[in-house]
Amino acid sequence: MLTAFAAQLTEIEQQLEQTLCEVPPALALIVTADGAAGERVADLLAADAMRLRTRCRSTDASLMAVSACQAPVASDLRLVLALLEVSHHATLIANQLRLIGTELQQIGSVADVDVGTGHCLAQMVVLAGTQLDAAVTAFSMRQCTAAAQIDTLDSSLDRLNRKLFACARDLDGSVAARTVAMRHVLIARSIERIGDNALEIARQTSFVVGSPEARA
């Protein structure tokens, strides 16, 4: 019976991880959201957010159902709790995708206005996607060392966020340019939060394996 329980947990985990792996390609679409393409990208992000949110609800329900029928050993219980935490942060990521889509719709036809914030935003998109990929891989492979290294990526993402904000603050351009820059600030904030959620997902790795750091 415990073997079947472990198999169910593995299936739930794989489904959640697979859905999370779809987020970085979705983020990459942000840098293509110029002009009329913004609304299309916004719609795609909304669909991705809904799919991720639905998967998280399914994950939570499945975890509660299988756990209620078992008396899990310590390692399985750690995995259940970790997956609930991963699902929570995945839901927060879905919320950020929705917010990004809303900002892209607000930018609309002025998205092709050249402002310095666009370059920083493109870098943040790539870095956040890399960070989430690395977090999911570290958790899936139970690689505590790789999970710990994601702190470095998150610090780089924070620096880019501050750089983008400073660029927007110091921008001396048209109303359209300042509007785009401000929207970029809000999108960057959501991307930075996705990085924070990725970091929290990675931190569940040491908890699952029962490392001394997780028990401290």
C-alpha positions in Angstrom: 0.0 0.0 0.0 2.9 2.4 0.8 4.4 1.6 -2.6 1.2 2.6 -4.3 1.1 5.8 -2.2 4.6 6.7 -3.2 3.7 6.1 -6.9 0.7 8.4 -6.6 2.9 11.1 -5.1 5.4 10.7 -7.9 2.6 11.1 -10.5 1.3 14.2 -8.8 4.7 15.7 -8.6 5.5 15.0 -12.2 2.3 16.6 -13.4 2.9 19.8 -11.3 6.5 20.0 -12.5 5.5 19.5 -16.1 3.1 22.4 -15.9 5.7 24.7 -14.2 8.1 23.9 -17.0 5.7 25.6 -19.4 6.1 28.9 -17.6 9.6 30.0 -19.0 8.5 29.7 -22.6 5.4 31.7 -21.7 7.6 34.4 -20.1 9.8 34.5 -23.2 6.8 35.8 -25.2 6.9 39.1 -23.3 9.8 40.4 -25.3 7.8 39.8 -28.5 4.8 41.8 -27.3 5.3 44.9 -29.5 2.3 46.8 -30.9 -0.7 44.6 -31.8 1.2 41.5 -30.6 0.7 42.6 -27.0 -2.9 41.6 -26.9 -2.1 38.2 -28.3 0.7 37.6 -25.8 -1.6 38.8 -23.0 -4.2 36.2 -24.0 -1.6 33.5 -24.1 -0.3 34.4 -20.7 -3.9 34.4 -19.3 -4.4 30.9 -20.7 -1.1 29.7 -19.2 -2.1 31.3 -15.8 -5.4 29.5 -15.9 -3.8 26.2 -16.8 -1.3 26.5 -14.0 -3.9 27.6 -11.4 -6.1 24.6 -12.4 -3.2 22.2 -12.1 -2.4 23.6 -8.6 -6.0 23.2 -7.4 -5.9 19.6 -8.8 -2.6 19.0 -7.0 -3.9 20.2 -3.7 -7.0 18.1 -3.9 -5.1 15.0 -5.0 -2.6 15.4 -2.2 -5.3 15.7 0.4 -7.2 12.7 -1.0 -4.3 10.3 -1.1 -2.9 11.5 2.3 -6.2 11.0 4.0 -6.3 7.3 3.0 -2.7 6.6 4.2 -0.5 6.8 7.2 2.6 8.2 5.4 6.1 7.6 6.7 8.2 10.6 7.4 9.8 10.9 4.0 6.4 10.7 2.2 4.9 13.2 4.6 7.8 15.6 3.9 7.1 15.2 0.2 3.4 15.9 0.6 4.1 19.1 2.6 6.7 20.2 0.1 4.4 19.6 -2.9 1.7 21.7 -1.2 4.3 24.5 -0.8 5.4 24.1 -4.4 1.7 24.2 -5.5 1.2 27.4 -3.4 4.1 29.2 -5.1 3.0 27.9 -8.5 -0.4 29.6 -7.9 1.4 32.8 -7.0 3.3 32.5 -10.3 0.0 32.1 -12.1 -1.2 35.3 -10.5 1.9 37.1 -11.7 1.4 35.9 -15.3 -2.1 37.3 -15.2 -0.9 40.6 -13.9 1.8 40.8 -16.6 -0.8 40.1 -19.3 -3.0 42.9 -17.9 0.0 45.4 -18.2 0.7 44.3 -21.7 -2.9 45.0 -22.7 -2.6 48.5 -21.0 0.6 49.3 -23.0 -1.3 48.5 -26.3 -0.1 50.2 -29.4 2.6 52.3 -27.8 4.6 49.1 -27.0 7.0 49.8 -29.8 8.1 53.1 -28.3 11.9 52.9 -27.7 12.7 53.2 -24.0 15.8 52.0 -22.1 13.8 49.8 -19.8 13.0 47.3 -22.5 16.5 45.9 -22.5 16.5 45.3 -18.8 13.1 43.7 -19.0 14.3 41.3 -21.7 17.2 40.3 -19.5 14.9 39.8 -16.5 12.6 37.6 -18.6 15.5 35.3 -19.6 16.9 35.2 -16.0 13.5 34.4 -14.4 12.9 31.6 -16.8 16.3 30.2 -16.2 15.8 30.5 -12.4 12.4 28.7 -12.5 13.8 25.9 -14.8 16.7 25.4 -12.4 14.4 25.4 -9.4 12.1 22.7 -10.8 15.1 20.6 -11.9 16.8 20.9 -8.5 13.6 19.9 -6.8 12.8 17.0 -9.2 16.4 15.6 -9.0 16.6 16.3 -5.2 19.8 18.3 -5.8 20.3 20.5 -2.7 23.6 22.0 -4.0 21.9 23.1 -7.2 19.0 24.5 -5.3 21.3 26.6 -3.1 22.9 28.1 -6.1 19.6 29.7 -7.2 20.1 32.3 -4.6 22.8 33.8 -6.9 20.4 33.9 -9.8 17.8 35.6 -7.6 20.3 38.3 -6.5 21.0 39.0 -10.2 17.3 39.3 -10.9 16.9 41.8 -8.0 19.8 43.9 -9.4 18.2 44.1 -12.8 14.9 45.0 -11.3 16.5 47.9 -9.4 18.4 49.0 -12.6 15.2 49.0 -14.6 13.4 51.1 -12.0 16.3 53.6 -11.9 16.2 53.8 -15.7 12.4 54.5 -15.7 12.8 57.1 -12.9 15.5 59.0 -14.8 13.7 58.8 -18.2 13.2 62.2 -19.8 11.0 61.4 -22.8 7.6 61.7 -24.2 4.4 60.8 -22.4 4.2 57.6 -24.4 7.7 56.6 -23.5 7.1 57.3 -19.8 3.9 55.3 -19.9 5.7 52.3 -21.4 8.5 52.6 -18.9 6.1 52.7 -16.0 4.3 49.6 -17.3 7.7 47.9 -17.6 8.3 48.7 -14.0 5.1 46.9 -13.0 5.9 43.9 -15.3 9.4 43.8 -13.9 8.0 43.6 -10.4 5.9 40.6 -11.3 8.9 38.9 -12.9 10.9 39.6 -9.8 8.2 38.0 -7.7 8.3 34.9 -10.0 12.0 34.7 -9.3 11.2 34.8 -5.5 8.6 32.0 -6.0 11.2 30.0 -7.9 13.6 30.4 -5.1 11.1 29.2 -2.6 10.4 26.1 -4.8 14.1 25.4 -4.8 14.3 25.6 -1.0 11.8 22.8 -0.7 14.5 20.5 -2.0 16.4 20.4 1.2 13.2 19.9 3.2 12.2 16.8 1.1 15.6 15.2 1.5 15.6 16.0 5.2 18.9 17.9 5.2 20.3 19.5 8.4 19.6 22.9 6.8 16.0 22.2 6.4 15.7 21.1 10.1 17.5 24.2 11.4 
